[in-house]
Amino acid sequence: MIKDPTWIFFVVLAVILLAPLVLRRFRIPSIIGLIVAGVIMGEHGLGLVERDRSFEIFGQVGIYLIMFMAGLGMDMGSMKRYGRSGLLFGLLTFSVPFVTGLAAAHWLLGFGMMTSILLACIFSSHTLVTYPVVQRYGLSRHPKVTVSVLATAFTTFLSLLILAVVVNTKGAESPSQLVWMGPRVIAYIVLMAYAIPRTGRWFLRRNEDSVTQFIFILLLLFLSAAMARVAGIEPLLGAFLCGLLVNRLIPRTSPLMNRIEFFSNALFVPYFLIGVGMLIDVRSFFTSKDIIIVAVVMIFFGLLSKWIAAALMQALTRSSGAMRDLAFGLSSAHSAGALAIVMIAAAPEVGLMSEDILDSTVMLILVSCIVASVATEWGARRLTVREARTEDNRGAFHGRCLVLYDSRKTVADVTQMAMMLSNHRIKTPMVGLTVTFDDEDMDSRKRERQGLLEHAQRITTAADVVMQVMSRVSNNIVSGVMHTMKECECGEVLVSYNATGQQYPSAKTLSEATLLEVIAYESIVPPSTLKNIVVAVPQKAEYEIGFYKWLEHVCRIAENIGARLSFHAHRDTIPHMRSYLRQHHVSLRADYAEMELWTRIMSLQQEVGEDDLLIFVVSRQGYMSYKGAMNGLPLQIHRYFSHTNIMLIYPDQGHD
């Protein structure tokens, strides 16, 4: 048996690398391969590797990260919209298995009432082991996934709460220990909900180094998990709560999000799955009849009750079979919650569960993870194919996003905003551009511009976003931009609002040279820390060609940062925006205020601050929504809106 830490780590890395490659040929989810590999190489299998402390530590980190990413990946708007559905599914996927498990344990297996209640909690709880599967299919913010994640939080909390009550009841020296449990939990939730978002926003605004931000987020994660244990609940819930609380601080397309997912899925989650497999003693099922009976009952009723709950949810919501399979796959994997319950209940000081139940629970974990992986993979694939067939063209809008760089101090913010605007479903690379004026300082200025492109490319690479970079030399900056847009088939151009280059054009100048969408952006805080987006829309904007294009871009920004949208528009324009959001962005939080005259934009200065993004939709002269007052907008922004983040959008008016 290998005991040397270096060789143990080598073997684990080899399994993490090879298991998915081998099983991919047979269309078997990699999760199954990692668990089975743990069974084979563990001390109860071939005995190749000792399950040392690294499996406990890395495995614990892995399951915390799974719960954290589940909270982090939730669409907070969907959470509000589908909260009732999540609660309904949570009640179903908790109560059906709980009643089934209680009956099977007490009357079929003959266990005592306390043991039967805890066994029922094992049936009811589940862990989002298969969550990486829905991430891989790009469904982490799908409504059904949101409902399943909410149900997971509900069932896990209730199961672990019942565990705490039962254990404390058995070991409590006085009733006051139970009485104080509720206030401790409430105080913990209130403290975390107040401290984590505020601390996170403050820190991320003042520290742009990616490594520092990553370490800080992990610090918040483990602080929340540790404080949950102090409050008397499982750290898993603390990890999930932390994910929810920092959700709006980490955009989906940011380098920070990419680092968290890579850090989790490359090492710690596989380590956890291998460690689970190493707990399983397959041979014990051939030496004890009692273990076989208990295991068969737990596996059969545990999976059947979860499937019944998913089927009931399908019937009540009239959803498709793919939705049912996905919900069943996400809610049927018993892992961290089941392990926590059985390990605590089997401890000598508690003594409510025997070794037979422990071995049977581990077998339940193996079988349920395999079944859940297959069901999630099957449901996610069917759902992706079905939605791809019905997907409209709202995300494409005919072209790439061209980003024009002029200053090092604006590269990071403009690049982050470009990633939020772009549609990453169609995998079209962005284009980064610098244009150098052809004069005697051309060489030195060109080297400086090349540094801007390298900086931008590092940011996009860290976020796993493809950017094609180009550097031009031209006697006319605008002409260089226009040629690049035509060559690269770009659909919009994003520039810094206050261009610092001597010859760099303003957004208005670019809008006069092209009919495509022109966007100018200036920030005083990082885009990921914005709370609200206020949009000023001129009358008759709905009659212009690019109306739905810029509206889609605004919605993408709001979805990425989890911000609330506030539209100020004419009463005839509002129904068009409301209808579009209801049809394509149901999870967004949005409100609408009537603004009859464009000159009323001055009243917005009282509504916006450094936490907000103020967007002006500005028409070109001669088009339907153009107003003469728009000519004075730059001066008004300088005088009255310098305290907030600004974006100007010149809508698409057709191709040049």
Secondary structure as GFF3:
##gff-version 3
##sequence-region A 1 656
A	DSSP	alpha_helix	5	24	.	.	.	ID=ss1
A	DSSP	alpha_helix	30	41	.	.	.	ID=ss2
A	DSSP	alpha_helix	53	72	.	.	.	ID=ss3
A	DSSP	alpha_helix	76	81	.	.	.	ID=ss4
A	DSSP	alpha_helix	83	103	.	.	.	ID=ss5
A	DSSP	pi_helix	104	108	.	.	.	ID=ss6
A	DSSP	alpha_helix	113	124	.	.	.	ID=ss7
A	DSSP	alpha_helix	131	136	.	.	.	ID=ss8
A	DSSP	alpha_helix	143	171	.	.	.	ID=ss9
A	DSSP	alpha_helix	176	179	.	.	.	ID=ss10
A	DSSP	alpha_helix	181	206	.	.	.	ID=ss11
A	DSSP	alpha_helix	210	231	.	.	.	ID=ss12
A	DSSP	alpha_helix	235	245	.	.	.	ID=ss13
A	DSSP	three_ten_helix	247	249	.	.	.	ID=ss14
A	DSSP	alpha_helix	255	263	.	.	.	ID=ss15
A	DSSP	pi_helix	264	268	.	.	.	ID=ss16
A	DSSP	alpha_helix	269	278	.	.	.	ID=ss17
A	DSSP	three_ten_helix	282	286	.	.	.	ID=ss18
A	DSSP	alpha_helix	289	317	.	.	.	ID=ss19
A	DSSP	alpha_helix	321	331	.	.	.	ID=ss20
A	DSSP	alpha_helix	336	345	.	.	.	ID=ss21
A	DSSP	alpha_helix	355	390	.	.	.	ID=ss22
A	DSSP	beta_strand	400	404	.	.	.	ID=ss23
A	DSSP	alpha_helix	408	421	.	.	.	ID=ss24
A	DSSP	beta_strand	430	437	.	.	.	ID=ss25
A	DSSP	alpha_helix	442	462	.	.	.	ID=ss26
A	DSSP	beta_strand	467	474	.	.	.	ID=ss27
A	DSSP	alpha_helix	477	487	.	.	.	ID=ss28
A	DSSP	beta_strand	490	496	.	.	.	ID=ss29
A	DSSP	alpha_helix	507	513	.	.	.	ID=ss30
A	DSSP	beta_strand	517	522	.	.	.	ID=ss31
A	DSSP	three_ten_helix	527	529	.	.	.	ID=ss32
A	DSSP	beta_strand	532	536	.	.	.	ID=ss33
A	DSSP	three_ten_helix	541	543	.	.	.	ID=ss34
A	DSSP	alpha_helix	547	561	.	.	.	ID=ss35
A	DSSP	beta_strand	564	569	.	.	.	ID=ss36
A	DSSP	alpha_helix	574	584	.	.	.	ID=ss37
A	DSSP	beta_strand	590	594	.	.	.	ID=ss38
A	DSSP	three_ten_helix	598	606	.	.	.	ID=ss39
A	DSSP	beta_strand	612	617	.	.	.	ID=ss40
A	DSSP	three_ten_helix	628	632	.	.	.	ID=ss41
A	DSSP	alpha_helix	633	640	.	.	.	ID=ss42
A	DSSP	beta_strand	645	650	.	.	.	ID=ss43
###
